[in-house]
Amino acid sequence: MLGHRCDNPLCQWVAPGHVVVSSAQENRREWAQRKELAGSPLGDPRGARRRARALRDMARRDPREVAAELDRLRRLYGEQMQLPLG
């Protein structure tokens, strides 16, 4: 199984450190930890999928809107912290 570190359901990026070998149990445990991190898309009241769609739609209209929206989300929820590897 592969674990996807960004919790963005629309993400298509596959790169070392972004997608990692995992187990179902480890993936669930890490998901539960990330849900509590400030700035996690899992904590966004819209939900990760609606948040991702909103950012995607903004990028289609005007990519500059995405930076403004990410700044707004950081002010609301803080910076998403990464889980330690290993």
C-alpha positions as CSV (number, residue, x, y, z in Angstrom):
1,M,0.0,0.0,0.0
2,L,1.1,3.6,-0.6
3,G,0.6,6.4,1.8
4,H,0.0,9.9,0.4
5,R,1.5,12.6,2.7
6,C,-0.4,15.7,1.6
7,D,-4.0,14.6,2.2
8,N,-5.2,16.3,-0.9
9,P,-7.6,13.9,-2.6
10,L,-7.1,15.5,-6.0
11,C,-3.3,15.4,-5.8
12,Q,-1.6,13.6,-8.7
13,W,2.0,14.2,-7.6
14,V,4.0,11.0,-7.1
15,A,7.5,11.7,-5.8
16,P,9.9,10.3,-3.1
17,G,8.8,11.5,0.3
18,H,5.3,12.5,-1.0
19,V,4.1,9.0,-1.6
20,V,5.6,6.4,0.7
21,V,5.3,2.6,1.2
22,S,2.9,2.1,4.1
23,S,0.5,-0.4,5.6
24,A,-3.3,0.0,6.1
25,Q,-2.8,0.3,9.9
26,E,0.1,2.8,9.6
27,N,-1.9,4.8,7.0
28,R,-4.9,5.1,9.4
29,R,-2.7,6.0,12.4
30,E,-0.9,8.7,10.4
31,W,-4.2,10.0,9.1
32,A,-5.5,10.3,12.6
33,Q,-2.4,12.2,13.7
34,R,-2.5,14.6,10.7
35,K,-6.2,15.3,11.3
36,E,-5.2,17.1,14.5
37,L,-2.3,19.1,13.0
38,A,-2.8,22.8,12.5
39,G,-3.3,23.6,8.9
40,S,-4.2,20.1,7.9
41,P,-6.7,19.9,5.0
42,L,-8.3,17.2,7.2
43,G,-9.2,19.9,9.7
44,D,-10.7,22.3,7.2
45,P,-14.5,22.5,7.9
46,R,-15.2,22.1,4.1
47,G,-13.4,18.8,4.2
48,A,-10.3,17.8,2.3
49,R,-12.1,17.1,-1.0
50,R,-14.1,20.4,-1.1
51,R,-10.9,22.3,-0.1
52,A,-9.0,20.6,-2.9
53,R,-11.7,21.3,-5.4
54,A,-11.9,24.9,-4.4
55,L,-8.2,25.3,-4.9
56,R,-8.3,23.5,-8.2
57,D,-11.1,25.7,-9.5
58,M,-9.2,28.8,-8.4
59,A,-6.1,27.6,-10.3
60,R,-8.2,27.2,-13.4
61,R,-9.6,30.7,-13.2
62,D,-6.5,32.5,-12.1
63,P,-3.5,30.8,-10.5
64,R,-2.7,33.9,-8.5
65,E,-6.0,33.3,-6.5
66,V,-4.5,30.0,-5.1
67,A,-1.7,31.8,-3.3
68,A,-4.1,34.3,-1.8
69,E,-6.4,31.4,-0.7
70,L,-3.5,29.4,0.8
71,D,-2.4,32.5,2.7
72,R,-6.0,32.9,4.1
73,L,-6.1,29.2,5.1
74,R,-2.7,29.5,6.8
75,R,-4.0,32.5,8.8
76,L,-7.1,30.5,9.9
77,Y,-5.5,27.1,10.5
78,G,-1.8,27.6,10.7
79,E,0.9,25.9,8.6
80,Q,0.4,22.2,8.0
81,M,3.2,20.4,9.8
82,Q,4.7,17.2,8.4
83,L,4.8,14.0,10.4
84,P,8.3,12.8,11.3
85,L,9.4,10.0,8.9
86,G,10.4,6.7,10.5
